[in-house]
Each structure stands twice: as C-alpha cells, then as structure tokens.
Amino acid sequence: MTYSINSRKLGKKVTFSQPASWYVYVDLNGKAGCLGEQICDGGVTNYGSTIGCNPEWNDFVYTCKRWWKQWLKENR
C-alpha cells in the first residue's frame, strides 16, 4: 500500500509505503518501500519508537498525514 504527498518544502513527491502488515516507511532517502526510512514518533526516522498501523487504507493515510505534520514541525 502506498500514499504520496506533494511536498512544497522539498519540491518533490514524498511516498509512504506499508509493504508488510504493520510498519510504515517513507522515501526521504530516495529509496522506495522497505528500503526507505521507517517512520518513528516525533516526526523522526529510523530511531525511537517506530510507528505502525493496521493495513487498512484510512488508518494508513491518517498515520502518514499525522507523521508528516510532525516531520514538518521538526524540520522547519
């Protein structure tokens, strides 16, 4: 499952993916799928408490949007 956001801040499309049944990845490192960075609490990646969600579309999109808001706040 994938979800994309057009980022004005980065000037590119950012894609979230959930290749398995729980963990969510984002392609901020330029790599898609599970080669991307794993999203974690507080708008960070690859360290801390990883964020996962049920493999249902609405939960997935909500999780991606919520994390993206945190990431934008942390990276102003």
C-alpha positions as CSV (number, residue, x, y, z in Angstrom):
1,M,0.0,0.0,0.0
2,T,1.4,3.5,-0.9
3,Y,0.3,7.1,-0.3
4,S,2.0,10.2,-1.7
5,I,2.1,13.8,-0.7
6,N,3.4,16.6,-2.9
7,S,5.8,18.4,-0.7
8,R,6.2,22.1,-1.4
9,K,9.0,22.3,1.2
10,L,11.1,19.6,-0.5
11,G,9.9,20.3,-4.1
12,K,9.1,16.7,-4.8
13,K,6.6,13.9,-4.1
14,V,7.1,12.0,-0.8
15,T,5.8,8.5,-0.8
16,F,4.8,6.4,2.2
17,S,4.5,2.7,1.9
18,Q,3.5,-0.2,4.0
19,P,4.9,-3.3,2.3
20,A,4.1,-5.7,5.2
21,S,1.3,-5.7,7.7
22,W,2.5,-3.1,10.3
23,Y,5.5,-0.8,9.7
24,V,5.3,2.3,7.6
25,Y,8.3,3.6,5.5
26,V,8.9,7.0,3.8
27,D,11.2,7.6,0.8
28,L,13.0,10.6,2.2
29,N,16.3,8.9,1.5
30,G,15.4,8.4,-2.2
31,K,14.6,4.7,-1.8
32,A,11.1,3.2,-2.0
33,G,9.4,0.6,0.0
34,C,11.2,-1.1,2.9
35,L,14.5,0.4,1.6
36,G,13.1,3.8,2.7
37,E,13.2,5.2,6.2
38,Q,11.0,3.8,8.9
39,I,8.8,6.5,10.5
40,C,9.0,7.0,14.3
41,D,7.3,9.1,16.9
42,G,8.0,12.8,17.0
43,G,8.5,13.2,13.2
44,V,11.8,11.4,13.0
45,T,13.0,8.3,11.1
46,N,15.0,5.2,11.9
47,Y,15.4,5.6,15.6
48,G,13.0,5.9,18.5
49,S,9.6,4.3,18.8
50,T,8.6,3.1,15.3
51,I,5.1,3.8,14.1
52,G,2.9,1.2,12.6
53,C,-0.8,0.9,11.7
54,N,-3.4,-1.6,10.7
55,P,-3.3,-2.5,7.0
56,E,-6.5,-0.5,6.3
57,W,-6.4,2.4,3.9
58,N,-8.0,5.0,6.3
59,D,-5.7,4.1,9.2
60,F,-2.7,4.2,6.9
61,V,-3.4,7.6,5.4
62,Y,-4.2,9.0,8.8
63,T,-0.9,7.7,10.2
64,C,1.1,9.1,7.2
65,K,-0.5,12.6,7.5
66,R,-0.1,12.8,11.2
67,W,3.6,11.8,11.0
68,W,4.2,14.2,8.1
69,K,2.8,17.1,10.2
70,Q,5.3,16.2,12.9
71,W,8.2,15.9,10.5
72,L,7.4,19.4,9.0
73,K,7.3,20.8,12.5
74,E,10.6,19.3,13.5
75,N,12.4,20.3,10.2
76,R,11.4,24.0,9.9
